[in-house]
Amino acid sequence: MALRATIHKADLHVADSDRHYYGSHSLTIAKHPSETEERMMVRIIAFALQAQEDLAFTKGLSDTDEPDLWVKDLTDAIKLWIEVGQPDERRILKACGRSDQVIVYCYGGHTSKIWWDGIANKLTRARNLQVISIPAEQANELNKLVERSMVLHVNIQDYGSACQYSRWRGLRFFRYGPSNYHPRNLAQSRAMKPVVLDTNILLDIFVFNDARADDLKQAIVNGSISAIASQQTLLEFADVISRPLFKLDEFTQADVLTQWQSLAKHYDDSSLAPAPWKCQDPDDQIFLDLAYQLRPSILISKDNAVLKIASRAAQESILITADYNAFRLES
């Protein structure tokens, strides 16, 4: 005998100050026999963050041709397609072709990062895609809210602004950034040079909250500059913040790294050409190589070994500086 779906009821009250949306929804959620309570609650989070009159749950896991939630217009055209979990790139690309906008809410912590790294390069043409990651520890906490009949009051603020996260009962939702960044994209934003940030600058922004870097951080958050990261520079940053010197627990490390990943444009460094100069500190060579590949560009660093190369780099249209506000220089 086939197992039946478990029915949950939720009175959802949403106050979204960013979108100026304030509404109440009486939801009936069918939890598929194979679905965990955690996944079901992530579906409710997705509904709350995108709440609107025409948003609806679909058959979900019971129908592989449908997303978890969607918005359709009067002609049956799909305006918004929402997936929960870690769909493969073929399903995502198919969704992007069928819908005006696609949002994926993934969860699972490190497994989500592995999933995203594995498909990001295959989604460069998916311009209507947004991926939002919920940290594993916080997704697990959602189980404590599960009841057959629930009343949920959801207050949403700061969505898509500072550090690109939302708050819901203390939970944070981080966006993964664009899947790739290539020099050809510079033609789309000629008014700005790509900016590469050394690890010491990232520490000032995300760990020390140095006031001198406030304008730079805001420019990154607003997208008014193209701040670039590569896999190697991300690994370097992850290694540094894990050192005992900074006394950051694993959750805080993941938090800091996810913030930077969500804000930076990602450059595929698998075939990166080396810069013509060698840095005395081998750990900083990756920043020089990246800036050289993206030239004309700006590299902001406080490392003396990097700054010593500034005059030579200038001949290749690369500005190397310790000035946090160098990003104001236009190309």
C-alpha positions in Angstrom: 0.0 0.0 0.0 1.4 3.4 -1.0 2.1 5.8 1.7 0.1 9.0 1.7 1.3 12.6 2.0 1.1 14.1 5.5 -1.0 17.3 5.6 0.2 20.3 7.6 -1.6 23.6 8.0 0.1 26.9 8.5 -1.3 30.4 9.1 1.5 32.5 7.7 1.7 36.2 8.4 4.3 38.0 6.4 5.7 41.5 7.0 8.3 42.3 4.3 9.5 45.8 4.8 11.8 45.7 1.8 9.0 44.9 -0.7 6.4 46.7 1.3 4.4 43.5 1.3 2.1 42.7 4.3 -0.2 39.8 4.0 -1.6 36.6 5.6 -1.8 33.2 3.9 -3.6 30.1 5.0 -1.4 27.3 3.7 -2.0 23.6 3.2 1.3 21.8 2.8 1.4 18.2 1.7 4.6 16.6 2.9 5.6 13.8 0.5 6.5 10.5 2.2 10.1 10.9 1.0 10.3 14.5 2.2 11.9 15.5 5.5 10.4 18.0 7.8 13.4 20.2 7.3 12.8 20.4 3.5 9.1 21.1 4.1 10.0 24.1 6.3 12.5 25.4 3.7 9.5 25.4 1.3 7.6 27.6 3.7 10.6 29.9 4.1 10.7 30.2 0.3 7.0 31.1 0.3 7.5 33.7 3.0 10.4 35.3 1.2 8.6 35.5 -2.1 5.1 35.9 -0.8 2.6 37.4 -3.3 -1.0 36.8 -4.2 -0.5 34.3 -7.0 2.4 32.2 -5.4 1.3 28.6 -4.9 2.7 25.3 -3.9 2.7 22.7 -6.6 2.6 18.9 -6.6 6.3 19.1 -5.8 8.0 15.7 -5.4 4.9 14.0 -6.7 5.4 15.6 -10.2 9.0 16.0 -11.6 7.8 18.4 -14.2 6.8 21.0 -11.7 8.9 23.1 -9.2 8.2 23.3 -5.5 6.4 26.7 -5.9 5.5 28.9 -8.8 3.7 32.0 -10.0 1.7 31.7 -13.2 -0.2 34.5 -15.0 -3.7 34.3 -16.6 -2.2 32.8 -19.8 -0.6 30.0 -17.8 2.8 31.3 -18.4 5.3 30.8 -15.6 6.6 34.0 -14.1 8.5 32.6 -11.1 9.9 29.0 -10.6 11.1 28.1 -7.2 13.1 24.9 -6.4 14.2 23.6 -3.0 17.3 21.4 -2.6 20.1 20.7 -5.1 18.7 20.2 -8.6 21.0 19.3 -11.4 22.1 21.8 -14.0 19.8 20.3 -16.7 16.7 20.9 -14.6 17.8 24.4 -13.7 18.5 25.3 -17.4 15.1 23.9 -18.4 13.4 25.9 -15.7 15.2 29.1 -16.9 13.9 28.4 -20.3 10.3 28.0 -19.1 10.1 30.8 -16.5 10.9 34.5 -16.3 12.7 34.0 -13.0 14.1 31.0 -11.3 15.1 30.8 -7.6 16.8 27.8 -6.0 16.8 27.5 -2.2 19.5 25.1 -1.2 20.4 23.9 2.3 22.8 21.4 3.7 25.9 23.5 4.5 29.1 22.1 2.9 27.2 19.8 0.6 25.4 22.8 -0.9 28.8 24.4 -1.5 30.1 21.2 -3.3 26.9 21.1 -5.3 27.2 24.7 -6.4 30.9 24.5 -7.3 30.1 21.4 -9.4 27.4 23.1 -11.6 28.3 26.8 -11.5 30.4 26.8 -14.7 27.5 25.1 -16.5 25.0 27.9 -15.7 26.8 30.9 -17.1 24.0 31.6 -19.6 21.2 31.3 -16.9 20.8 35.1 -16.4 17.4 34.8 -14.8 18.7 32.4 -12.0 19.2 33.2 -8.3 20.6 30.7 -5.8 20.1 31.2 -2.1 21.8 29.0 0.5 20.6 28.4 4.0 23.3 27.4 6.5 23.0 23.8 7.7 22.8 24.6 11.4 20.0 27.0 10.9 18.1 24.8 8.5 18.2 22.1 11.2 16.6 24.5 13.7 13.5 24.6 11.5 12.5 21.2 12.7 11.7 22.7 16.1 9.0 24.8 14.5 7.1 21.8 12.9 3.6 21.1 14.0 0.6 19.7 12.2 -1.0 23.1 12.6 1.3 26.1 12.8 1.0 29.9 13.2 4.0 31.6 11.8 4.8 35.4 11.9 7.6 36.2 9.5 9.3 39.6 9.6 11.7 40.2 6.7 14.2 43.0 6.4 17.5 43.8 4.7 16.7 41.3 1.9 19.2 41.8 -0.9 21.0 44.7 0.9 23.8 44.7 3.4 25.6 41.4 3.2 22.7 40.1 1.1 20.9 38.1 3.8 17.5 38.1 5.2 16.4 37.6 8.8 13.6 35.3 9.9 13.6 34.5 13.5 17.3 35.0 13.6 17.9 32.8 10.5 20.1 34.1 7.7 19.8 33.4 4.0 22.9 33.8 1.8 23.0 34.3 -1.9 25.5 32.6 -4.1 27.0 35.0 -6.6 27.2 34.8 -10.4 28.5 31.4 -11.5 31.4 32.8 -13.5 33.2 36.0 -14.5 35.2 36.5 -17.6 37.0 39.5 -19.1 34.3 39.8 -21.9 31.8 40.8 -19.3 33.7 44.1 -18.8 32.1 45.4 -22.0 28.8 45.4 -20.1 30.2 47.7 -17.5 32.8 50.0 -19.0 32.4 52.6 -16.3 34.2 50.4 -13.7 37.4 48.4 -13.5 37.4 45.0 -11.9 38.7 45.1 -8.3 40.7 42.4 -6.7 40.9 42.4 -2.9 43.9 40.9 -1.1 43.0 38.7 2.0 44.1 41.5 4.4 41.5 43.8 2.9 38.8 41.1 3.2 39.7 40.7 6.8 39.2 44.4 7.4 35.8 44.2 5.7 34.3 40.9 7.0 36.2 40.1 10.3 37.4 43.4 11.8 34.7 45.6 10.5 37.3 48.3 10.0 35.5 51.7 9.5 38.0 52.7 6.9 36.7 50.0 4.6 33.0 50.9 5.1 32.6 52.7 1.7 34.4 49.8 -0.1 32.1 47.3 1.5 29.0 49.3 0.7 30.2 49.6 -3.0 30.6 45.8 -3.1 27.1 45.2 -1.6 25.5 47.7 -3.9 27.1 46.1 -6.9 28.6 49.5 -7.9 32.0 47.9 -8.4 33.0 44.5 -9.8 34.7 42.8 -7.0 36.3 39.6 -8.3 37.2 36.4 -6.6 38.7 33.1 -7.9 38.7 29.6 -6.5 42.3 30.1 -5.4 41.7 33.4 -3.7 38.6 32.0 -1.9 40.7 29.0 -0.6 43.4 31.4 0.6 40.8 33.5 2.5 39.2 30.3 4.0 42.6 29.1 5.1 43.5 32.4 6.8 40.2 32.9 8.7 40.5 29.3 10.0 43.8 30.1 11.9 43.7 30.2 15.7 44.9 33.8 15.6 41.4 35.0 14.7 39.5 32.9 17.2 36.6 32.3 14.8 34.5 29.2 15.4 33.5 27.0 12.4 30.1 28.6 12.0 31.5 32.1 12.0 34.1 31.1 9.5 31.4 29.7 7.2 29.3 32.8 7.7 32.2 35.1 6.7 33.2 33.0 3.7 29.6 32.8 2.5 29.2 36.5 2.7 32.2 37.1 0.5 31.2 34.4 -2.0 27.7 35.8 -2.3 28.9 39.3 -3.1 31.9 38.6 -5.4 31.8 37.9 -9.1 33.6 34.6 -9.7 36.4 34.1 -12.2 37.4 30.7 -13.4 41.1 30.5 -12.7 41.6 26.9 -14.0 43.6 28.3 -17.0 44.9 31.6 -15.4 47.9 33.1 -17.1 50.7 34.0 -14.6 51.7 37.7 -14.1 55.1 38.6 -15.4 56.3 39.5 -11.8 56.9 37.2 -8.9 55.9 38.3 -5.5 58.2 37.7 -2.5 55.3 36.2 -0.6 54.1 33.2 -2.7 50.6 33.3 -1.0 50.0 36.7 -2.7 51.0 35.6 -6.2 47.4 34.5 -6.9 46.1 38.1 -6.5 48.7 39.4 -8.9 47.9 36.8 -11.4 44.2 37.5 -11.2 44.6 41.3 -11.5 46.9 40.7 -14.5 44.4 38.5 -16.2 41.6 41.1 -15.7 43.6 44.2 -16.7 42.9 47.1 -16.7 42.1 46.4 -13.0 42.6 47.5 -9.5 44.3 45.4 -6.8 43.8 46.7 -3.2 46.4 45.3 -0.7 48.2 46.2 2.4 51.0 43.7 1.8 54.4 45.4 1.3 55.5 42.6 -1.1 52.6 43.3 -3.3 52.8 47.1 -3.1 56.5 47.0 -4.2 55.3 45.8 -7.6 52.9 48.7 -8.1 55.2 50.7 -10.5 55.8 47.8 -12.8 52.1 46.8 -12.7 51.1 50.3 -13.7 52.7 49.8 -17.0 50.2 47.0 -17.6 47.2 49.2 -16.6 47.0 47.7 -13.2 46.6 50.0 -10.1 48.1 48.4 -7.0 47.3 50.4 -3.9 46.5 50.3 -0.2 43.8 52.9 -0.6 40.5 51.5 0.3 38.8 54.1 -1.9 40.8 53.4 -5.0 37.6 51.8 -6.5 36.3 55.3 -7.1 38.7 55.5 -10.0 36.9 54.8 -13.3 38.3 53.1 -16.3 
